């Protein structure tokens, strides 16, 4: 599934910090953070179905940032 997993690493080393930043900015009211929640729910559902965790990669984490940024401007 695009946006999840990494070819060489169990966790894409670039990805985890971006959702963390989204949540930090959401607590300050800069973005709503809803797309970070959606990404987390997708990770959980994929883990449930596959029987193992497949975390966001940089593409998925970047999509969270872009989506939260776009939703804030509306």
mmCIF file of the N, C-alpha and C atoms, coordinates in Angstrom:
data_MODEL
# 
_entry.id   MODEL 
# 
loop_
_atom_site.group_PDB 
_atom_site.id 
_atom_site.type_symbol 
_atom_site.label_atom_id 
_atom_site.label_alt_id 
_atom_site.label_comp_id 
_atom_site.label_asym_id 
_atom_site.label_entity_id 
_atom_site.label_seq_id 
_atom_site.pdbx_PDB_ins_code 
_atom_site.Cartn_x 
_atom_site.Cartn_y 
_atom_site.Cartn_z 
_atom_site.occupancy 
_atom_site.B_iso_or_equiv 
_atom_site.pdbx_formal_charge 
_atom_site.auth_seq_id 
_atom_site.auth_comp_id 
_atom_site.auth_asym_id 
_atom_site.auth_atom_id 
_atom_site.pdbx_PDB_model_num 
ATOM 1   N N  . UNK A 1 1  ? 0.852   -1.169 0.000  1.00 0.00 ? 1  UNK A N  1 
ATOM 2   C CA . UNK A 1 1  ? 0.000   0.000  0.000  1.00 0.00 ? 1  UNK A CA 1 
ATOM 3   C C  . UNK A 1 1  ? 0.899   1.234  0.000  1.00 0.00 ? 1  UNK A C  1 
ATOM 4   N N  . UNK A 1 2  ? 0.703   2.154  -0.910 1.00 0.00 ? 2  UNK A N  1 
ATOM 5   C CA . UNK A 1 2  ? 1.541   3.352  -0.941 1.00 0.00 ? 2  UNK A CA 1 
ATOM 6   C C  . UNK A 1 2  ? 1.462   4.117  0.376  1.00 0.00 ? 2  UNK A C  1 
ATOM 7   N N  . UNK A 1 3  ? 2.606   4.606  0.815  1.00 0.00 ? 3  UNK A N  1 
ATOM 8   C CA . UNK A 1 3  ? 2.659   5.389  2.043  1.00 0.00 ? 3  UNK A CA 1 
ATOM 9   C C  . UNK A 1 3  ? 3.003   4.577  3.272  1.00 0.00 ? 3  UNK A C  1 
ATOM 10  N N  . UNK A 1 4  ? 3.098   3.259  3.116  1.00 0.00 ? 4  UNK A N  1 
ATOM 11  C CA . UNK A 1 4  ? 3.424   2.385  4.241  1.00 0.00 ? 4  UNK A CA 1 
ATOM 12  C C  . UNK A 1 4  ? 4.627   1.515  3.909  1.00 0.00 ? 4  UNK A C  1 
ATOM 13  N N  . UNK A 1 5  ? 5.423   1.234  4.922  1.00 0.00 ? 5  UNK A N  1 
ATOM 14  C CA . UNK A 1 5  ? 6.553   0.324  4.770  1.00 0.00 ? 5  UNK A CA 1 
ATOM 15  C C  . UNK A 1 5  ? 7.761   0.971  4.122  1.00 0.00 ? 5  UNK A C  1 
ATOM 16  N N  . UNK A 1 6  ? 8.882   0.270  4.233  1.00 0.00 ? 6  UNK A N  1 
ATOM 17  C CA . UNK A 1 6  ? 10.133  0.724  3.632  1.00 0.00 ? 6  UNK A CA 1 
ATOM 18  C C  . UNK A 1 6  ? 10.876  -0.493 3.122  1.00 0.00 ? 6  UNK A C  1 
ATOM 19  N N  . UNK A 1 7  ? 11.476  -0.353 1.995  1.00 0.00 ? 7  UNK A N  1 
ATOM 20  C CA . UNK A 1 7  ? 12.152  -1.472 1.347  1.00 0.00 ? 7  UNK A CA 1 
ATOM 21  C C  . UNK A 1 7  ? 13.347  -1.992 2.155  1.00 0.00 ? 7  UNK A C  1 
ATOM 22  N N  . UNK A 1 8  ? 14.065  -1.120 2.846  1.00 0.00 ? 8  UNK A N  1 
ATOM 23  C CA . UNK A 1 8  ? 15.295  -1.517 3.518  1.00 0.00 ? 8  UNK A CA 1 
ATOM 24  C C  . UNK A 1 8  ? 15.244  -1.464 5.041  1.00 0.00 ? 8  UNK A C  1 
ATOM 25  N N  . UNK A 1 9  ? 14.307  -0.729 5.607  1.00 0.00 ? 9  UNK A N  1 
ATOM 26  C CA . UNK A 1 9  ? 14.257  -0.539 7.058  1.00 0.00 ? 9  UNK A CA 1 
ATOM 27  C C  . UNK A 1 9  ? 12.903  -0.984 7.608  1.00 0.00 ? 9  UNK A C  1 
ATOM 28  N N  . UNK A 1 10 ? 12.886  -1.517 8.835  1.00 0.00 ? 10 UNK A N  1 
ATOM 29  C CA . UNK A 1 10 ? 11.591  -1.845 9.439  1.00 0.00 ? 10 UNK A CA 1 
ATOM 30  C C  . UNK A 1 10 ? 10.739  -0.593 9.668  1.00 0.00 ? 10 UNK A C  1 
ATOM 31  N N  . UNK A 1 11 ? 11.394  0.528  9.946  1.00 0.00 ? 11 UNK A N  1 
ATOM 32  C CA . UNK A 1 11 ? 10.734  1.829  10.087 1.00 0.00 ? 11 UNK A CA 1 
ATOM 33  C C  . UNK A 1 11 ? 11.523  2.816  9.246  1.00 0.00 ? 11 UNK A C  1 
ATOM 34  N N  . UNK A 1 12 ? 10.846  3.538  8.364  1.00 0.00 ? 12 UNK A N  1 
ATOM 35  C CA . UNK A 1 12 ? 11.522  4.562  7.559  1.00 0.00 ? 12 UNK A CA 1 
ATOM 36  C C  . UNK A 1 12 ? 12.097  5.596  8.520  1.00 0.00 ? 12 UNK A C  1 
ATOM 37  N N  . UNK A 1 13 ? 13.411  5.756  8.569  1.00 0.00 ? 13 UNK A N  1 
ATOM 38  C CA . UNK A 1 13 ? 14.014  6.653  9.563  1.00 0.00 ? 13 UNK A CA 1 
ATOM 39  C C  . UNK A 1 13 ? 13.612  8.116  9.406  1.00 0.00 ? 13 UNK A C  1 
ATOM 40  N N  . UNK A 1 14 ? 13.076  8.478  8.266  1.00 0.00 ? 14 UNK A N  1 
ATOM 41  C CA . UNK A 1 14 ? 12.688  9.874  8.037  1.00 0.00 ? 14 UNK A CA 1 
ATOM 42  C C  . UNK A 1 14 ? 11.259  10.170 8.485  1.00 0.00 ? 14 UNK A C  1 
ATOM 43  N N  . UNK A 1 15 ? 10.450  9.150  8.648  1.00 0.00 ? 15 UNK A N  1 
ATOM 44  C CA . UNK A 1 15 ? 9.013   9.344  8.791  1.00 0.00 ? 15 UNK A CA 1 
ATOM 45  C C  . UNK A 1 15 ? 8.471   9.637  10.192 1.00 0.00 ? 15 UNK A C  1 
ATOM 46  N N  . UNK A 1 16 ? 8.923   9.003  11.258 1.00 0.00 ? 16 UNK A N  1 
ATOM 47  C CA . UNK A 1 16 ? 8.224   9.138  12.546 1.00 0.00 ? 16 UNK A CA 1 
ATOM 48  C C  . UNK A 1 16 ? 8.102   10.566 13.082 1.00 0.00 ? 16 UNK A C  1 
ATOM 49  N N  . UNK A 1 17 ? 9.050   11.401 12.824 1.00 0.00 ? 17 UNK A N  1 
ATOM 50  C CA . UNK A 1 17 ? 9.009   12.744 13.392 1.00 0.00 ? 17 UNK A CA 1 
ATOM 51  C C  . UNK A 1 17 ? 7.905   13.611 12.789 1.00 0.00 ? 17 UNK A C  1 
ATOM 52  N N  . UNK A 1 18 ? 7.529   13.393 11.555 1.00 0.00 ? 18 UNK A N  1 
ATOM 53  C CA . UNK A 1 18 ? 6.534   14.253 10.919 1.00 0.00 ? 18 UNK A CA 1 
ATOM 54  C C  . UNK A 1 18 ? 5.149   14.150 11.566 1.00 0.00 ? 18 UNK A C  1 
ATOM 55  N N  . UNK A 1 19 ? 4.615   12.953 11.823 1.00 0.00 ? 19 UNK A N  1 
ATOM 56  C CA . UNK A 1 19 ? 3.340   12.903 12.544 1.00 0.00 ? 19 UNK A CA 1 
ATOM 57  C C  . UNK A 1 19 ? 3.448   13.475 13.968 1.00 0.00 ? 19 UNK A C  1 
ATOM 58  N N  . UNK A 1 20 ? 4.605   13.296 14.609 1.00 0.00 ? 20 UNK A N  1 
ATOM 59  C CA . UNK A 1 20 ? 4.807   13.893 15.930 1.00 0.00 ? 20 UNK A CA 1 
ATOM 60  C C  . UNK A 1 20 ? 4.689   15.414 15.853 1.00 0.00 ? 20 UNK A C  1 
ATOM 61  N N  . UNK A 1 21 ? 5.327   16.005 14.861 1.00 0.00 ? 21 UNK A N  1 
ATOM 62  C CA . UNK A 1 21 ? 5.240   17.455 14.683 1.00 0.00 ? 21 UNK A CA 1 
ATOM 63  C C  . UNK A 1 21 ? 3.806   17.888 14.403 1.00 0.00 ? 21 UNK A C  1 
ATOM 64  N N  . UNK A 1 22 ? 3.094   17.099 13.608 1.00 0.00 ? 22 UNK A N  1 
ATOM 65  C CA . UNK A 1 22 ? 1.698   17.421 13.319 1.00 0.00 ? 22 UNK A CA 1 
ATOM 66  C C  . UNK A 1 22 ? 0.889   17.466 14.607 1.00 0.00 ? 22 UNK A C  1 
ATOM 67  N N  . UNK A 1 23 ? 1.095   16.491 15.469 1.00 0.00 ? 23 UNK A N  1 
ATOM 68  C CA . UNK A 1 23 ? 0.364   16.461 16.747 1.00 0.00 ? 23 UNK A CA 1 
ATOM 69  C C  . UNK A 1 23 ? 0.760   17.637 17.640 1.00 0.00 ? 23 UNK A C  1 
ATOM 70  N N  . UNK A 1 24 ? 2.051   17.976 17.641 1.00 0.00 ? 24 UNK A N  1 
ATOM 71  C CA . UNK A 1 24 ? 2.499   19.138 18.432 1.00 0.00 ? 24 UNK A CA 1 
ATOM 72  C C  . UNK A 1 24 ? 1.820   20.416 17.945 1.00 0.00 ? 24 UNK A C  1 
ATOM 73  N N  . UNK A 1 25 ? 1.765   20.609 16.643 1.00 0.00 ? 25 UNK A N  1 
ATOM 74  C CA . UNK A 1 25 ? 1.123   21.799 16.089 1.00 0.00 ? 25 UNK A CA 1 
ATOM 75  C C  . UNK A 1 25 ? -0.389  21.765 16.297 1.00 0.00 ? 25 UNK A C  1 
ATOM 76  N N  . UNK A 1 26 ? -0.973  20.571 16.297 1.00 0.00 ? 26 UNK A N  1 
ATOM 77  C CA . UNK A 1 26 ? -2.413  20.454 16.543 1.00 0.00 ? 26 UNK A CA 1 
ATOM 78  C C  . UNK A 1 26 ? -2.749  20.882 17.969 1.00 0.00 ? 26 UNK A C  1 
ATOM 79  N N  . UNK A 1 27 ? -1.899  20.542 18.928 1.00 0.00 ? 27 UNK A N  1 
ATOM 80  C CA . UNK A 1 27 ? -2.167  20.951 20.310 1.00 0.00 ? 27 UNK A CA 1 
ATOM 81  C C  . UNK A 1 27 ? -2.091  22.461 20.464 1.00 0.00 ? 27 UNK A C  1 
ATOM 82  N N  . UNK A 1 28 ? -1.359  23.118 19.582 1.00 0.00 ? 28 UNK A N  1 
ATOM 83  C CA . UNK A 1 28 ? -1.265  24.582 19.605 1.00 0.00 ? 28 UNK A CA 1 
ATOM 84  C C  . UNK A 1 28 ? -2.321  25.256 18.737 1.00 0.00 ? 28 UNK A C  1 
ATOM 85  N N  . UNK A 1 29 ? -3.116  24.459 18.029 1.00 0.00 ? 29 UNK A N  1 
ATOM 86  C CA . UNK A 1 29 ? -4.168  25.015 17.191 1.00 0.00 ? 29 UNK A CA 1 
ATOM 87  C C  . UNK A 1 29 ? -3.708  25.489 15.824 1.00 0.00 ? 29 UNK A C  1 
ATOM 88  N N  . UNK A 1 30 ? -2.498  25.129 15.433 1.00 0.00 ? 30 UNK A N  1 
ATOM 89  C CA . UNK A 1 30 ? -1.975  25.547 14.130 1.00 0.00 ? 30 UNK A CA 1 
ATOM 90  C C  . UNK A 1 30 ? -2.598  24.709 13.012 1.00 0.00 ? 30 UNK A C  1 
ATOM 91  N N  . UNK A 1 31 ? -2.768  23.414 13.242 1.00 0.00 ? 31 UNK A N  1 
ATOM 92  C CA . UNK A 1 31 ? -3.460  22.501 12.329 1.00 0.00 ? 31 UNK A CA 1 
ATOM 93  C C  . UNK A 1 31 ? -4.451  21.695 13.154 1.00 0.00 ? 31 UNK A C  1 
ATOM 94  N N  . UNK A 1 32 ? -5.369  21.002 12.486 1.00 0.00 ? 32 UNK A N  1 
ATOM 95  C CA . UNK A 1 32 ? -6.343  20.250 13.284 1.00 0.00 ? 32 UNK A CA 1 
ATOM 96  C C  . UNK A 1 32 ? -5.864  18.859 13.668 1.00 0.00 ? 32 UNK A C  1 
ATOM 97  N N  . UNK A 1 33 ? -4.905  18.296 12.963 1.00 0.00 ? 33 UNK A N  1 
ATOM 98  C CA . UNK A 1 33 ? -4.334  17.001 13.337 1.00 0.00 ? 33 UNK A CA 1 
ATOM 99  C C  . UNK A 1 33 ? -5.162  15.797 12.950 1.00 0.00 ? 33 UNK A C  1 
ATOM 100 N N  . UNK A 1 34 ? -6.292  16.015 12.316 1.00 0.00 ? 34 UNK A N  1 
ATOM 101 C CA . UNK A 1 34 ? -7.173  14.910 11.964 1.00 0.00 ? 34 UNK A CA 1 
ATOM 102 C C  . UNK A 1 34 ? -6.549  13.893 11.026 1.00 0.00 ? 34 UNK A C  1 
ATOM 103 N N  . UNK A 1 35 ? -5.707  14.357 10.128 1.00 0.00 ? 35 UNK A N  1 
ATOM 104 C CA . UNK A 1 35 ? -5.104  13.427 9.176  1.00 0.00 ? 35 UNK A CA 1 
ATOM 105 C C  . UNK A 1 35 ? -4.033  12.551 9.830  1.00 0.00 ? 35 UNK A C  1 
ATOM 106 N N  . UNK A 1 36 ? -3.417  13.020 10.897 1.00 0.00 ? 36 UNK A N  1 
ATOM 107 C CA . UNK A 1 36 ? -2.504  12.170 11.671 1.00 0.00 ? 36 UNK A CA 1 
ATOM 108 C C  . UNK A 1 36 ? -3.303  11.048 12.331 1.00 0.00 ? 36 UNK A C  1 
ATOM 109 N N  . UNK A 1 37 ? -4.508  11.370 12.808 1.00 0.00 ? 37 UNK A N  1 
ATOM 110 C CA . UNK A 1 37 ? -5.381  10.349 13.394 1.00 0.00 ? 37 UNK A CA 1 
ATOM 111 C C  . UNK A 1 37 ? -5.785  9.316  12.348 1.00 0.00 ? 37 UNK A C  1 
ATOM 112 N N  . UNK A 1 38 ? -6.097  9.785  11.144 1.00 0.00 ? 38 UNK A N  1 
ATOM 113 C CA . UNK A 1 38 ? -6.475  8.872  10.063 1.00 0.00 ? 38 UNK A CA 1 
ATOM 114 C C  . UNK A 1 38 ? -5.306  7.959  9.706  1.00 0.00 ? 38 UNK A C  1 
ATOM 115 N N  . UNK A 1 39 ? -4.107  8.522  9.595  1.00 0.00 ? 39 UNK A N  1 
ATOM 116 C CA . UNK A 1 39 ? -2.928  7.714  9.275  1.00 0.00 ? 39 UNK A CA 1 
ATOM 117 C C  . UNK A 1 39 ? -2.680  6.658  10.352 1.00 0.00 ? 39 UNK A C  1 
ATOM 118 N N  . UNK A 1 40 ? -2.860  7.040  11.607 1.00 0.00 ? 40 UNK A N  1 
ATOM 119 C CA . UNK A 1 40 ? -2.684  6.101  12.711 1.00 0.00 ? 40 UNK A CA 1 
ATOM 120 C C  . UNK A 1 40 ? -3.727  4.980  12.633 1.00 0.00 ? 40 UNK A C  1 
ATOM 121 N N  . UNK A 1 41 ? -4.947  5.321  12.279 1.00 0.00 ? 41 UNK A N  1 
ATOM 122 C CA . UNK A 1 41 ? -6.001  4.313  12.139 1.00 0.00 ? 41 UNK A CA 1 
ATOM 123 C C  . UNK A 1 41 ? -5.707  3.365  10.978 1.00 0.00 ? 41 UNK A C  1 
ATOM 124 N N  . UNK A 1 42 ? -5.170  3.894  9.894  1.00 0.00 ? 42 UNK A N  1 
ATOM 125 C CA . UNK A 1 42 ? -4.800  3.047  8.751  1.00 0.00 ? 42 UNK A CA 1 
ATOM 126 C C  . UNK A 1 42 ? -3.692  2.094  9.154  1.00 0.00 ? 42 UNK A C  1 
ATOM 127 N N  . UNK A 1 43 ? -2.665  2.601  9.848  1.00 0.00 ? 43 UNK A N  1 
ATOM 128 C CA . UNK A 1 43 ? -1.583  1.724  10.330 1.00 0.00 ? 43 UNK A CA 1 
ATOM 129 C C  . UNK A 1 43 ? -2.142  0.608  11.205 1.00 0.00 ? 43 UNK A C  1 
ATOM 130 N N  . UNK A 1 44 ? -3.061  0.946  12.101 1.00 0.00 ? 44 UNK A N  1 
ATOM 131 C CA . UNK A 1 44 ? -3.643  -0.050 13.003 1.00 0.00 ? 44 UNK A CA 1 
ATOM 132 C C  . UNK A 1 44 ? -4.438  -1.103 12.231 1.00 0.00 ? 44 UNK A C  1 
ATOM 133 N N  . UNK A 1 45 ? -5.206  -0.663 11.248 1.00 0.00 ? 45 UNK A N  1 
ATOM 134 C CA . UNK A 1 45 ? -6.009  -1.608 10.461 1.00 0.00 ? 45 UNK A CA 1 
ATOM 135 C C  . UNK A 1 45 ? -5.123  -2.521 9.616  1.00 0.00 ? 45 UNK A C  1 
ATOM 136 N N  . UNK A 1 46 ? -4.076  -1.954 9.023  1.00 0.00 ? 46 UNK A N  1 
ATOM 137 C CA . UNK A 1 46 ? -3.145  -2.783 8.242  1.00 0.00 ? 46 UNK A CA 1 
ATOM 138 C C  . UNK A 1 46 ? -2.469  -3.799 9.159  1.00 0.00 ? 46 UNK A C  1 
ATOM 139 N N  . UNK A 1 47 ? -2.058  -3.379 10.349 1.00 0.00 ? 47 UNK A N  1 
ATOM 140 C CA . UNK A 1 47 ? -1.432  -4.295 11.308 1.00 0.00 ? 47 UNK A CA 1 
ATOM 141 C C  . UNK A 1 47 ? -2.404  -5.413 11.698 1.00 0.00 ? 47 UNK A C  1 
ATOM 142 N N  . UNK A 1 48 ? -3.660  -5.050 11.908 1.00 0.00 ? 48 UNK A N  1 
ATOM 143 C CA . UNK A 1 48 ? -4.660  -6.052 12.271 1.00 0.00 ? 48 UNK A CA 1 
ATOM 144 C C  . UNK A 1 48 ? -4.830  -7.084 11.152 1.00 0.00 ? 48 UNK A C  1 
ATOM 145 N N  . UNK A 1 49 ? -4.898  -6.602 9.922  1.00 0.00 ? 49 UNK A N  1 
ATOM 146 C CA . UNK A 1 49 ? -5.131  -7.505 8.795  1.00 0.00 ? 49 UNK A CA 1 
ATOM 147 C C  . UNK A 1 49 ? -3.899  -8.330 8.433  1.00 0.00 ? 49 UNK A C  1 
ATOM 148 N N  . UNK A 1 50 ? -2.721  -7.715 8.522  1.00 0.00 ? 50 UNK A N  1 
ATOM 149 C CA . UNK A 1 50 ? -1.487  -8.406 8.125  1.00 0.00 ? 50 UNK A CA 1 
ATOM 150 C C  . UNK A 1 50 ? -0.855  -9.196 9.265  1.00 0.00 ? 50 UNK A C  1 
ATOM 151 N N  . UNK A 1 51 ? -1.232  -8.859 10.506 1.00 0.00 ? 51 UNK A N  1 
ATOM 152 C CA . UNK A 1 51 ? -0.631  -9.537 11.648 1.00 0.00 ? 51 UNK A CA 1 
ATOM 153 C C  . UNK A 1 51 ? 0.724   -8.993 12.029 1.00 0.00 ? 51 UNK A C  1 
ATOM 154 N N  . UNK A 1 52 ? 1.093   -7.857 11.455 1.00 0.00 ? 52 UNK A N  1 
ATOM 155 C CA . UNK A 1 52 ? 2.347   -7.186 11.812 1.00 0.00 ? 52 UNK A CA 1 
ATOM 156 C C  . UNK A 1 52 ? 2.227   -5.710 11.485 1.00 0.00 ? 52 UNK A C  1 
ATOM 157 N N  . UNK A 1 53 ? 3.005   -4.914 12.189 1.00 0.00 ? 53 UNK A N  1 
ATOM 158 C CA . UNK A 1 53 ? 2.964   -3.466 11.985 1.00 0.00 ? 53 UNK A CA 1 
ATOM 159 C C  . UNK A 1 53 ? 3.741   -3.095 10.726 1.00 0.00 ? 53 UNK A C  1 
ATOM 160 N N  . UNK A 1 54 ? 3.129   -2.270 9.894  1.00 0.00 ? 54 UNK A N  1 
ATOM 161 C CA . UNK A 1 54 ? 3.791   -1.718 8.711  1.00 0.00 ? 54 UNK A CA 1 
ATOM 162 C C  . UNK A 1 54 ? 3.630   -0.205 8.817  1.00 0.00 ? 54 UNK A C  1 
ATOM 163 N N  . UNK A 1 55 ? 4.624   0.477  9.380  1.00 0.00 ? 55 UNK A N  1 
ATOM 164 C CA . UNK A 1 55 ? 4.474   1.911  9.675  1.00 0.00 ? 55 UNK A CA 1 
ATOM 165 C C  . UNK A 1 55 ? 4.533   2.798  8.437  1.00 0.00 ? 55 UNK A C  1 
ATOM 166 N N  . UNK A 1 56 ? 4.087   4.036  8.637  1.00 0.00 ? 56 UNK A N  1 
ATOM 167 C CA . UNK A 1 56 ? 4.172   5.036  7.574  1.00 0.00 ? 56 UNK A CA 1 
ATOM 168 C C  . UNK A 1 56 ? 5.602   5.168  7.070  1.00 0.00 ? 56 UNK A C  1 
ATOM 169 N N  . UNK A 1 57 ? 5.728   5.401  5.791  1.00 0.00 ? 57 UNK A N  1 
ATOM 170 C CA . UNK A 1 57 ? 7.027   5.772  5.245  1.00 0.00 ? 57 UNK A CA 1 
ATOM 171 C C  . UNK A 1 57 ? 7.011   7.285  5.001  1.00 0.00 ? 57 UNK A C  1 
ATOM 172 N N  . UNK A 1 58 ? 8.045   7.799  4.396  1.00 0.00 ? 58 UNK A N  1 
ATOM 173 C CA . UNK A 1 58 ? 8.140   9.248  4.212  1.00 0.00 ? 58 UNK A CA 1 
ATOM 174 C C  . UNK A 1 58 ? 7.009   9.783  3.341  1.00 0.00 ? 58 UNK A C  1 
ATOM 175 N N  . UNK A 1 59 ? 6.545   8.996  2.384  1.00 0.00 ? 59 UNK A N  1 
ATOM 176 C CA . UNK A 1 59 ? 5.442   9.451  1.533  1.00 0.00 ? 59 UNK A CA 1 
ATOM 177 C C  . UNK A 1 59 ? 4.146   9.574  2.330  1.00 0.00 ? 59 UNK A C  1 
ATOM 178 N N  . UNK A 1 60 ? 3.861   8.600  3.168  1.00 0.00 ? 60 UNK A N  1 
ATOM 179 C CA . UNK A 1 60 ? 2.664   8.664  4.006  1.00 0.00 ? 60 UNK A CA 1 
ATOM 180 C C  . UNK A 1 60 ? 2.738   9.790  5.018  1.00 0.00 ? 60 UNK A C  1 
ATOM 181 N N  . UNK A 1 61 ? 3.908   9.963  5.634  1.00 0.00 ? 61 UNK A N  1 
ATOM 182 C CA . UNK A 1 61 ? 4.083   11.030 6.625  1.00 0.00 ? 61 UNK A CA 1 
ATOM 183 C C  . UNK A 1 61 ? 3.977   12.407 5.976  1.00 0.00 ? 61 UNK A C  1 
ATOM 184 N N  . UNK A 1 62 ? 4.511   12.544 4.781  1.00 0.00 ? 62 UNK A N  1 
ATOM 185 C CA . UNK A 1 62 ? 4.423   13.812 4.066  1.00 0.00 ? 62 UNK A CA 1 
ATOM 186 C C  . UNK A 1 62 ? 2.966   14.105 3.679  1.00 0.00 ? 62 UNK A C  1 
ATOM 187 N N  . UNK A 1 63 ? 2.221   13.069 3.296  1.00 0.00 ? 63 UNK A N  1 
ATOM 188 C CA . UNK A 1 63 ? 0.803   13.258 2.974  1.00 0.00 ? 63 UNK A CA 1 
ATOM 189 C C  . UNK A 1 63 ? 0.039   13.787 4.181  1.00 0.00 ? 63 UNK A C  1 
ATOM 190 N N  . UNK A 1 64 ? 0.391   13.316 5.378  1.00 0.00 ? 64 UNK A N  1 
ATOM 191 C CA . UNK A 1 64 ? -0.251  13.816 6.605  1.00 0.00 ? 64 UNK A CA 1 
ATOM 192 C C  . UNK A 1 64 ? 0.012   15.313 6.747  1.00 0.00 ? 64 UNK A C  1 
ATOM 193 N N  . UNK A 1 65 ? 1.261   15.717 6.533  1.00 0.00 ? 65 UNK A N  1 
ATOM 194 C CA . UNK A 1 65 ? 1.630   17.131 6.646  1.00 0.00 ? 65 UNK A CA 1 
ATOM 195 C C  . UNK A 1 65 ? 0.866   17.968 5.615  1.00 0.00 ? 65 UNK A C  1 
ATOM 196 N N  . UNK A 1 66 ? 0.895   17.530 4.351  1.00 0.00 ? 66 UNK A N  1 
ATOM 197 C CA . UNK A 1 66 ? 0.228   18.295 3.299  1.00 0.00 ? 66 UNK A CA 1 
ATOM 198 C C  . UNK A 1 66 ? -1.279  18.395 3.542  1.00 0.00 ? 66 UNK A C  1 
ATOM 199 N N  . UNK A 1 67 ? -1.893  17.280 3.923  1.00 0.00 ? 67 UNK A N  1 
ATOM 200 C CA . UNK A 1 67 ? -3.340  17.277 4.141  1.00 0.00 ? 67 UNK A CA 1 
ATOM 201 C C  . UNK A 1 67 ? -3.724  18.186 5.305  1.00 0.00 ? 67 UNK A C  1 
ATOM 202 N N  . UNK A 1 68 ? -2.961  18.141 6.385  1.00 0.00 ? 68 UNK A N  1 
ATOM 203 C CA . UNK A 1 68 ? -3.262  19.030 7.517  1.00 0.00 ? 68 UNK A CA 1 
ATOM 204 C C  . UNK A 1 68 ? -3.046  20.470 7.149  1.00 0.00 ? 68 UNK A C  1 
ATOM 205 N N  . UNK A 1 69 ? -2.037  20.757 6.362  1.00 0.00 ? 69 UNK A N  1 
ATOM 206 C CA . UNK A 1 69 ? -1.779  22.134 5.935  1.00 0.00 ? 69 UNK A CA 1 
ATOM 207 C C  . UNK A 1 69 ? -2.917  22.648 5.058  1.00 0.00 ? 69 UNK A C  1 
ATOM 208 N N  . UNK A 1 70 ? -3.374  21.817 4.132  1.00 0.00 ? 70 UNK A N  1 
ATOM 209 C CA . UNK A 1 70 ? -4.444  22.227 3.220  1.00 0.00 ? 70 UNK A CA 1 
ATOM 210 C C  . UNK A 1 70 ? -5.764  22.413 3.980  1.00 0.00 ? 70 UNK A C  1 
ATOM 211 N N  . UNK A 1 71 ? -6.020  21.537 4.941  1.00 0.00 ? 71 UNK A N  1 
ATOM 212 C CA . UNK A 1 71 ? -7.297  21.653 5.672  1.00 0.00 ? 71 UNK A CA 1 
ATOM 213 C C  . UNK A 1 71 ? -7.309  22.872 6.576  1.00 0.00 ? 71 UNK A C  1 
ATOM 214 N N  . UNK A 1 72 ? -6.174  23.350 6.984  1.00 0.00 ? 72 UNK A N  1 
ATOM 215 C CA . UNK A 1 72 ? -6.088  24.534 7.847  1.00 0.00 ? 72 UNK A CA 1 
ATOM 216 C C  . UNK A 1 72 ? -6.437  25.803 7.080  1.00 0.00 ? 72 UNK A C  1 
ATOM 217 N N  . UNK A 1 73 ? -6.116  25.837 5.792  1.00 0.00 ? 73 UNK A N  1 
ATOM 218 C CA . UNK A 1 73 ? -6.336  27.032 4.985  1.00 0.00 ? 73 UNK A CA 1 
ATOM 219 C C  . UNK A 1 73 ? -7.795  27.237 4.620  1.00 0.00 ? 73 UNK A C  1 
ATOM 220 N N  . UNK A 1 74 ? -8.638  26.242 4.804  1.00 0.00 ? 74 UNK A N  1 
ATOM 221 C CA . UNK A 1 74 ? -10.049 26.361 4.401  1.00 0.00 ? 74 UNK A CA 1 
ATOM 222 C C  . UNK A 1 74 ? -10.864 27.090 5.414  1.00 0.00 ? 74 UNK A C  1 
# 
